[in-house]
């Protein structure tokens, strides 16, 4: 099933915007996705008709707001194949979700000398929380290297996992586009007795996932990369682990009782959702789930593979040896993320030239400085595709890059 991209584009108000009379070409969805009208309208409708605090009032508005929040949770649970909706914890983003695991599960289960395994391709959000525990608890970090194709080098995986307490790894690289072999990684971690944490921020928006069958213990992702609002993220965790973990943030909503001598926590998921939640954003995330389900994640994935293949072929043909594209050479082994350098031109200069043509890309280290060091570059230009992109967007990108090439006399 092919996507009707023109019809999809029409659903996104921002993509109708023109700058200096020219259309906007958005190629930065790995950074944040654009929002369809259905999501914007759902958030607007919530604040216009249902806004009240949740779980705290018996009046009609409070009942409606609570139903909106828990309805959104149920949609997310269904979308990712969670066995129970109470395993879905709302956070403000994936970064907070990973920190929740590191600070709650990590502090309760790790001590000096314990090992956490990550990889060279991790986002800072899946590095810094573990570095904090290196400093505070004295744990050891081990790194899975990558090969020349931007794939994980799993030659020494069993040795790296030997004695490890946790494998915390990205499902898909936000720089290389590499889709990691989750079945092999999780099976190896299980054999070593390690828990498994997945950063699925780049995976969940683009291809199906079923956390109930996957075998991981925790999965984190963010709403704003999957057509939802900024300010809403998700941590999914196994019930037994979440129930055993201590709370991370204390306050209202997460308690069963408070006295002058202590407190007891309430049940999942509210144990980890202290204070007033982001109800409007959760409603928007629920609407994003509805939209993605209506389009179909398998159709989105097939479209992105075809478009990535077109982009890799066209850019290579048009730019030749000047283009250094990082990551797997096979489009089916990667998501719609293309990071590259162009001769000696600085990635920020390339992005500025493209911006003159209303082509939006990201340039920098992409919150992955250790990976940049492994690649031997300070920064790359990154193009990232989604369901609302088509070949005409890639054609415009190629034209802008040719102009950049001539401008910098590469």
RANOR-V280630 format. One record per residue. RES is the residue in one small letter. NEAR is the number of other C-alpha atoms within 12 Angstrom. Layout:
# RANOR-V280630
res:near
RES:NEAR
RES:NEAR
This chain:
# RANOR-V280630
res:near
x:12
x:21
x:26
x:18
x:25
x:19
x:17
x:28
x:28
x:21
x:25
x:28
x:20
x:21
x:31
x:24
x:17
x:16
x:17
x:11
x:10
x:16
x:22
x:32
x:38
x:41
x:42
x:34
x:35
x:43
x:33
x:30
x:35
x:40
x:40
x:35
x:27
x:30
x:36
x:31
x:27
x:32
x:34
x:21
x:21
x:31
x:23
x:14
x:18
x:26
x:27
x:28
x:28
x:30
x:27
x:19
x:14
x:14
x:16
x:18
x:22
x:22
x:21
x:26
x:36
x:31
x:26
x:37
x:41
x:31
x:28
x:38
x:40
x:31
x:31
x:47
x:33
x:27
x:37
x:38
x:25
x:33
x:23
x:25
x:31
x:33
x:37
x:43
x:49
x:48
x:40
x:34
x:35
x:40
x:35
x:32
x:40
x:44
x:35
x:41
x:48
x:42
x:29
x:28
x:35
x:39
x:27
x:21
x:27
x:28
x:21
x:19
x:20
x:27
x:35
x:42
x:41
x:43
x:40
x:36
x:45
x:45
x:39
x:32
x:37
x:45
x:35
x:26
x:34
x:42
x:26
x:22
x:31
x:26
x:16
x:19
x:24
x:20
x:28
x:28
x:34
x:32
x:32
x:33
x:27
x:32
x:22
x:17
x:22
x:36
x:32
x:37
x:22
x:24
x:15
x:17
x:29
x:26
x:19
x:30
x:37
x:23
x:26
x:34
x:35
x:41
x:49
x:48
x:45
x:48
x:47
x:39
x:45
x:47
x:48
x:49
x:44
x:37
x:38
x:37
x:23
x:34
x:19
x:19
x:40
x:34
x:22
x:30
x:34
x:27
x:23
x:24
x:20
x:31
x:38
x:44
x:46
x:49
x:47
x:48
x:43
x:45
x:39
x:42
x:44
x:44
x:35
x:26
x:31
x:23
x:35
x:24
x:17
x:29
x:30
x:38
x:34
x:43
x:48
x:46
x:46
x:44
x:47
x:36
x:39
x:46
x:41
x:44
x:38
x:31
x:28
x:40
x:44
x:53
x:46
x:49
x:45
x:34
x:24
x:17
x:25
x:30
x:22
x:21
x:27
x:29
x:34
x:28
x:23
x:24
x:22
x:24
x:28
x:29
x:26
x:19
x:17
x:16
x:9
x:7
x:7
x:11
x:18
x:20
x:28
x:23
x:25
x:32
x:36
x:36
x:35
x:43
x:38
x:26
x:22
x:25
x:33
x:38
x:41
x:40
x:41
x:45
x:45
x:43
x:52
x:43
x:40
x:41
x:41
x:28
x:31
x:37
x:26
x:17
x:28
x:24
x:30
x:23
x:24
x:38
x:33
x:27
x:33
x:38
x:34
x:30
x:38
x:39
x:29
x:27
x:36
x:38
x:24
x:25
x:34
x:23
x:15
x:23
x:29
x:21
x:17
x:24
x:31
x:26
x:34
x:39
x:37
x:32
x:26
x:26
x:29
x:25
x:28
x:42
x:45
x:50
x:47
x:49
x:45
x:43
x:39
x:40
x:27
x:24
x:29
x:24
x:34
x:26
x:29
x:40
x:35
x:24
x:30
x:36
x:30
x:25
x:30
x:27
x:36
x:39
x:42
x:36
x:34
x:28
x:32
x:33
x:27
x:30
x:25
x:28
x:37
x:30
x:16
x:24
x:30
x:15
x:24
x:25
x:34
x:42
x:42
x:41
x:48
x:47
x:48
x:48
x:49
x:42
x:44
x:35
x:29
x:23
x:38
x:37
x:24
x:30
x:42
x:33
x:24
x:31
x:42
x:29
x:26
x:33
x:30
x:18
x:19
x:19
x:13
x:21
